[in-house]
Amino acid sequence: MNYFDTMKLGFVAMAYPPPEGLFPRPERIPGAPFRPFFDPEAAKWHMSRTQELGGEVTQLFIPPDAEQAMLEDIKGHAEKTKQELELNANVIGLAKTETRDEIRADLEKIIKIAKFLNVKILRGAYGRLQIAYSRFNKVWPLKDHMQYIVDNLKEAAKIMESEGMYYALENHCDFTGKEFAEIYSAVNSKHIGCTLDTANGFTVFCDPNEDIEYLAEFTIATHIKDMLVQQFQSPQGLPMFQARGCAVGDGHVDIQRAVDLLNEKSPMRDGLHLVIEHGWMNLDGVEDPGAYNRECLVKGLAYLKKCIGRA
């Protein structure tokens, strides 16, 4: 059966950044606890732009302590622009004694927010773009490192099952697709799955097209990303090939094959969100990075529509 007609399109905010200065970001206070900055006006702007570009999904990073009035405003605008929302949450730390109470408290708050906003799937990641949080950590044996992720996801599964929610952990520059498939299999819960990033395999030196083969059957959320392997010359003698972000359809990821596999194997293929993300864009010689990202997004969105028969 073909589920392409039911799939919903969208994009992350950084793939279509607002014009410079439209939503000023406050300076971070030195020493203050880090919380992802969330601007509800910027979020509403993105919902409106997503609708105008033919999309139906907006990914938001709402903090656990968001005020009810702001949530009501976001919900109202989502209904006005006919957007299905995606929210992020962290579950890594649920299996550690010293962090689990804090992590669980924040997770419970996000679940409450998600239910208010009619969100069923929460998404998150483990990798932090650092060697220590990847398969290349030489101090932490790989199997033990993977087991740590399994232990945390099993704790998350108990919560998700009791709340009727789902959690999707992204392949986020940390493990290979094959290793993540082993992780999801070990967790063995229909309430835990993958946020498939279609290009992140390049960051752990494997073919992302193979990762897609391994992960399609576990995928319940997505980041549709493309990257182009380019010739790279360095006076320091670094490797001659480098993967750089590009518009979806312009790189070395077989996007058509990816969506075909998701249509065939994803447990959430009926209504699956196909969310475009850019990463590590080649900005050499680009005068206006924001405008360039917006241009690439429009191009990539048109390509993705063609892949699912909506051209």
C-alpha positions as CSV (number, residue, x, y, z in Angstrom):
1,M,0.0,0.0,0.0
2,N,1.2,3.5,-0.8
3,Y,1.2,5.9,2.2
4,F,2.7,8.9,0.5
5,D,-0.7,10.6,0.4
6,T,-0.9,10.6,4.2
7,M,2.7,11.7,4.9
8,K,3.1,15.3,6.3
9,L,5.9,17.7,5.2
10,G,7.8,20.2,7.3
11,F,11.2,21.6,8.2
12,V,13.3,22.5,11.2
13,A,13.7,26.2,12.0
14,M,17.4,26.5,11.0
15,A,16.6,25.2,7.5
16,Y,14.4,28.3,7.0
17,P,15.9,31.0,9.3
18,P,14.0,34.3,9.6
19,P,15.6,37.4,8.2
20,E,18.4,38.7,10.4
21,G,17.1,40.9,13.2
22,L,13.5,39.9,12.9
23,F,13.6,38.0,16.2
24,P,16.6,39.1,18.2
25,R,18.0,36.5,20.6
26,P,18.9,37.6,24.1
27,E,22.5,37.3,25.2
28,R,23.2,34.3,27.3
29,I,24.0,35.1,30.9
30,P,27.4,33.7,31.8
31,G,27.1,30.9,34.4
32,A,23.3,30.5,34.0
33,P,22.0,27.0,33.4
34,F,21.6,26.2,29.7
35,R,18.1,26.0,28.3
36,P,17.3,26.0,24.6
37,F,16.0,29.5,23.8
38,F,12.4,29.5,22.7
39,D,10.7,32.5,21.1
40,P,6.9,31.9,20.7
41,E,6.7,34.7,18.1
42,A,9.4,33.1,16.0
43,A,7.6,29.8,16.4
44,K,4.4,31.3,15.1
45,W,6.3,32.8,12.2
46,H,7.7,29.4,11.3
47,M,4.3,27.8,11.4
48,S,2.9,30.4,9.1
49,R,5.9,30.0,6.7
50,T,5.6,26.3,6.8
51,Q,1.9,26.5,5.8
52,E,2.7,29.0,3.0
53,L,5.3,26.6,1.6
54,G,2.9,23.7,1.6
55,G,4.1,22.0,4.8
56,E,2.0,20.6,7.6
57,V,4.6,20.0,10.4
58,T,6.5,22.4,12.7
59,Q,9.2,21.1,15.1
60,L,9.4,23.2,18.3
61,F,11.8,23.2,21.2
62,I,9.5,24.2,24.0
63,P,11.1,24.2,27.5
64,P,9.5,22.1,30.2
65,D,8.6,25.2,32.3
66,A,6.7,27.0,29.5
67,E,3.8,29.0,30.8
68,Q,0.2,28.0,30.0
69,A,-0.7,31.3,28.3
70,M,2.1,30.8,25.9
71,L,1.1,27.2,25.2
72,E,-2.4,28.3,24.5
73,D,-1.1,30.9,22.0
74,I,1.0,28.3,20.3
75,K,-1.9,25.8,20.1
76,G,-4.2,28.4,18.7
77,H,-1.7,29.4,16.0
78,A,-1.0,25.7,15.2
79,E,-4.8,25.2,14.6
80,K,-5.0,28.4,12.5
81,T,-2.1,27.3,10.3
82,K,-3.1,23.6,10.3
83,Q,0.2,22.5,11.7
84,E,1.0,19.2,13.5
85,L,3.6,19.9,16.1
86,E,6.7,18.0,17.1
87,L,8.4,18.4,20.5
88,N,11.8,17.5,21.8
89,A,12.5,15.7,25.1
90,N,15.5,14.2,26.8
91,V,15.5,10.7,28.3
92,I,19.2,10.0,28.6
93,G,19.9,10.0,32.3
94,L,16.8,8.2,33.4
95,A,19.0,5.1,34.1
96,K,21.5,7.0,36.2
97,T,20.7,7.4,39.9
98,E,22.2,11.0,40.2
99,T,20.2,12.4,37.3
100,R,17.0,10.4,36.9
101,D,14.8,12.4,39.2
102,E,15.6,15.7,37.3
103,I,15.3,14.1,33.9
104,R,12.1,12.4,34.7
105,A,10.6,15.6,36.2
106,D,11.3,17.5,33.0
107,L,10.1,14.6,30.8
108,E,6.8,14.5,32.7
109,K,6.4,18.2,32.1
110,I,7.0,17.8,28.4
111,I,4.6,15.0,28.2
112,K,1.9,17.2,29.8
113,I,2.7,19.9,27.3
114,A,2.6,17.4,24.4
115,K,-0.8,16.1,25.4
116,F,-2.1,19.7,25.5
117,L,-0.7,20.3,22.0
118,N,-2.0,17.0,20.6
119,V,1.6,15.6,20.1
120,K,2.0,11.9,20.3
121,I,5.7,11.4,19.4
122,L,8.5,13.1,21.3
123,R,11.9,13.2,19.8
124,G,15.5,13.5,21.1
125,A,19.1,12.6,20.6
126,Y,22.1,11.3,22.5
127,G,25.1,12.4,20.5
128,R,26.4,15.9,21.4
129,L,28.8,16.3,18.4
130,Q,31.6,15.2,20.8
131,I,33.8,12.1,20.7
132,A,32.9,11.3,24.3
133,Y,29.3,10.8,23.2
134,S,30.0,8.6,20.2
135,R,31.2,5.2,19.2
136,F,34.7,6.6,19.0
137,N,35.0,7.0,22.8
138,K,38.1,4.7,23.4
139,V,37.7,4.7,27.2
140,W,34.1,3.4,27.1
141,P,33.9,0.0,25.3
142,L,31.4,0.2,22.5
143,K,29.1,-2.6,23.7
144,D,28.9,-1.0,27.2
145,H,28.3,2.4,25.7
146,M,25.4,1.0,23.6
147,Q,24.0,-0.8,26.6
148,Y,23.9,2.5,28.4
149,I,21.6,3.8,25.7
150,V,19.5,0.7,25.8
151,D,19.1,1.0,29.6
152,N,17.9,4.6,29.3
153,L,15.5,3.8,26.5
154,K,14.0,0.9,28.5
155,E,13.3,3.3,31.3
156,A,11.8,5.7,28.8
157,A,9.7,2.9,27.4
158,K,8.0,2.3,30.7
159,I,7.0,6.0,30.9
160,M,5.9,6.2,27.3
161,E,3.8,3.0,27.5
162,S,2.0,4.2,30.6
163,E,1.3,7.6,29.0
164,G,0.3,6.3,25.6
165,M,3.2,8.3,24.1
166,Y,6.1,7.4,21.8
167,Y,9.8,8.4,21.9
168,A,12.1,8.6,18.9
169,L,15.9,8.8,19.4
170,E,17.9,10.2,16.5
171,N,21.0,8.7,15.0
172,H,22.8,11.9,16.0
173,C,26.5,11.6,14.9
174,D,27.1,8.9,17.6
175,F,26.5,5.4,16.4
176,T,26.1,3.6,13.0
177,G,22.7,2.6,11.7
178,K,23.5,-1.1,12.3
179,E,24.4,-0.3,15.9
180,F,21.2,1.7,16.4
181,A,19.2,-1.1,15.0
182,E,20.7,-3.4,17.6
183,I,19.8,-0.8,20.3
184,Y,16.2,-0.5,19.3
185,S,15.9,-4.3,18.9
186,A,17.3,-4.7,22.5
187,V,14.8,-2.2,23.9
188,N,12.0,-4.1,22.1
189,S,9.1,-1.6,22.7
190,K,6.7,-0.3,20.1
191,H,6.8,3.0,22.1
192,I,10.5,3.5,21.3
193,G,11.8,4.1,17.8
194,C,14.1,6.1,15.7
195,T,14.2,9.7,14.4
196,L,15.9,8.8,11.2
197,D,18.4,11.4,10.0
198,T,19.0,10.4,6.4
199,A,22.6,11.9,6.2
200,N,24.1,11.7,9.7
201,G,25.8,8.4,8.7
202,F,28.5,10.5,7.0
203,T,29.6,11.9,10.4
204,V,30.5,8.4,11.7
205,F,32.1,7.4,8.5
206,C,29.6,5.1,7.0
207,D,27.2,5.2,4.1
208,P,24.0,6.8,5.2
209,N,22.1,4.9,2.5
210,E,23.0,1.7,4.4
211,D,21.9,3.3,7.7
212,I,18.5,3.9,6.1
213,E,18.3,0.2,5.2
214,Y,18.9,-0.7,8.9
215,L,16.7,1.9,10.5
216,A,13.6,2.2,8.3
217,E,11.7,-0.5,10.2
218,F,12.3,1.4,13.5
219,T,11.6,4.9,12.2
220,I,8.7,6.8,13.7
221,A,10.1,10.4,13.0
222,T,12.5,11.9,10.6
223,H,15.1,14.5,9.6
224,I,15.3,14.4,5.8
225,K,18.8,15.6,5.3
226,D,21.2,15.5,2.3
227,M,24.9,15.9,2.1
228,L,27.3,16.2,-0.8
229,V,30.8,14.6,-0.7
230,Q,33.2,17.2,-2.1
231,Q,36.9,17.4,-2.9
232,F,38.7,19.0,0.0
233,Q,42.2,20.4,-0.2
234,S,44.0,21.2,3.0
235,P,47.5,22.4,3.6
236,Q,47.4,20.4,6.9
237,G,47.1,17.1,5.0
238,L,43.5,16.3,6.1
239,P,41.4,13.7,4.1
240,M,40.6,14.8,0.6
241,F,36.9,14.0,0.8
242,Q,34.5,16.0,2.9
243,A,30.7,15.7,3.3
244,R,28.9,19.1,3.4
245,G,25.3,20.0,3.7
246,C,23.2,20.9,0.7
247,A,19.7,21.1,-0.6
248,V,17.7,17.9,-0.4
249,G,18.2,16.2,-3.7
250,D,21.6,17.7,-4.5
251,G,23.8,15.3,-2.5
252,H,24.8,11.7,-2.2
253,V,21.8,10.5,-0.1
254,D,19.3,8.5,-2.1
255,I,16.3,10.4,-0.9
256,Q,13.8,8.6,-3.2
257,R,15.0,5.2,-1.8
258,A,14.8,6.5,1.7
259,V,11.1,7.6,1.4
260,D,10.3,4.4,-0.5
261,L,11.7,2.3,2.4
262,L,9.9,4.4,5.0
263,N,6.7,3.9,3.0
264,E,7.3,0.1,3.1
265,K,8.7,-0.5,6.6
266,S,8.1,2.4,9.0
267,P,5.7,1.4,11.8
268,M,4.3,5.0,11.6
269,R,4.2,5.2,7.8
270,D,0.6,6.2,7.8
271,G,0.9,9.9,8.5
272,L,4.7,9.9,8.9
273,H,6.3,13.3,9.3
274,L,9.0,14.0,6.7
275,V,10.9,16.9,8.2
276,I,13.7,18.6,6.3
277,E,16.9,19.6,8.2
278,H,20.1,21.2,6.9
279,G,23.4,20.4,8.4
280,W,27.0,21.7,8.0
281,M,26.1,23.7,4.9
282,N,28.9,24.8,2.5
283,L,28.8,28.5,3.0
284,D,32.1,29.3,1.2
285,G,31.5,32.5,-0.7
286,V,27.9,32.9,0.6
287,E,27.2,36.5,1.5
288,D,23.8,35.9,3.2
289,P,23.7,32.4,4.9
290,G,20.1,32.9,6.0
291,A,18.9,33.6,2.4
292,Y,20.9,30.7,1.1
293,N,19.4,28.3,3.6
294,R,15.9,29.5,2.7
295,E,16.7,29.1,-1.0
296,C,18.0,25.5,-0.4
297,L,14.9,24.7,1.7
298,V,12.5,25.7,-1.0
299,K,14.5,23.7,-3.6
300,G,14.7,20.7,-1.3
301,L,11.0,20.8,-0.4
302,A,10.1,20.8,-4.1
303,Y,12.3,17.7,-4.6
304,L,10.8,15.9,-1.6
305,K,7.3,16.6,-2.9
306,K,8.3,15.1,-6.2
307,C,9.6,12.0,-4.4
308,I,6.2,11.3,-2.8
309,G,4.2,12.2,-5.9
310,R,3.1,15.7,-5.0
311,A,5.0,17.7,-7.6
